[in-house]
Every structure is written in C-alpha cells, then in structure tokens.
Amino acid sequence: MSRRSAGTAAGQRRRVLKAFVLACAVVLAAVAPSVPADPPAASRPAAAPAPSAPGRAFDLTVRNGRPVPGPVVLKVTEGDEVTLRITSNRSDELHLHGYDLRAALKPGETVELHLTARLAGRFGIELHHANIEVGSLEVYPR
C-alpha cells in the first residue's frame, strides 16, 4: 500500500468515527428528555443504612507496670472498629505503634482508645515510661 493510500484510509476511518460519535450524540439527545427526573425525596424509599463494621472491644489491665495476666495478642480484621479499654494502677503512657495512638494512664482510671483497623499487620502496644510491651494488635486482611 502506498503512503498516499494509507493516508486516505486513515482519513476515511476518522470520518467514519466522527459520524459514529455524532450519531451517538443525536440518539442520546433524543432519549434524554424522556428519562424522568429523580422523584422528590419524600416519594423515594428510604435508603437502608450502610452495614457497620463489626465492633471489637478488649480490656487490658496493667499492675505495677506489667500486663495482667501477661502480654496479650488482640486479633481483628481490617475494617473492624476496635476499642481498647486500659486500666492501670500506675501513671504511664500507652502507645499503639503503627497507628501512633497514645493514651495517658492514671491510677485506677480506665482509658479507652478507639480506632478503625485500616492497616494490616502486627502492632506493638507498649507502656512508654515502663518501656514494657503489654501486647500486640494483629490486623488481618479482609
């Protein structure tokens, strides 16, 4: 095929494509007015609430800077809503690595940490002042 005839064939393809696109636009314009507008909100059925992520709550007790009964492994799945309830008989700071969440612990008070498990992996839970790991949070992929 010569260069000139190749250019002519390409030009022909472009003209056919333009005609096709124009025909589609005409059809869409003709059909669009016949599509009813959204009904008023009052006549629409109420949408079902989105399913919420499962909630998981864990209680951790720390006595004299040590986890009781010992270090724990908390297992959840990505997307879970997680609550950690921590009670200590000493002041310290609890840190959940990876999520970089912290909670100030005061003697005899229960503190809660809330998070959505968005990161998969194993994350240490430690007391900063005592420099002791009290457990870990394992987040498994969904």
Phi, psi and omega in degrees: 000135182282165181296323182292317181289329176295319178295322179293320179294320178295319178297321179296318179298319179297318180295319179295318179297317178298317180296321179295314180297318179297318179296320178296318179297319179295315179298314180297320179295325181287326183276326187306315181296337182277352178278123182293148177289164177302138176293158177303152184304326183294332183267353178279143176293148180293139178286143177290142179296145178296141179296135180273156179290148179300142178262138179232128179239139181228139177253128176240134178241133180237125177236127179053039177080010181233144177288142180244123008276347179174181180304141183243155173243116181261120185251125179222175179243147177311137179095343179295143170273125187241135174236126174252124176251118186243130176237134181223153175263005178224155175286141177190184174233123177270139181228128174260106182294156179085315176265348179051047176257142181229152176218131177280123180262135177236145183307129175077356180258146176261129180247143179245139171245131178243140177203159169257125183287089182260339182255125177277145178141190179245126187234127181289145174243118185225156171269120185291313184290320179281344181055048182233133174278125180262352179165193178212155176252120176255121180248117182264143179299148179285000000 
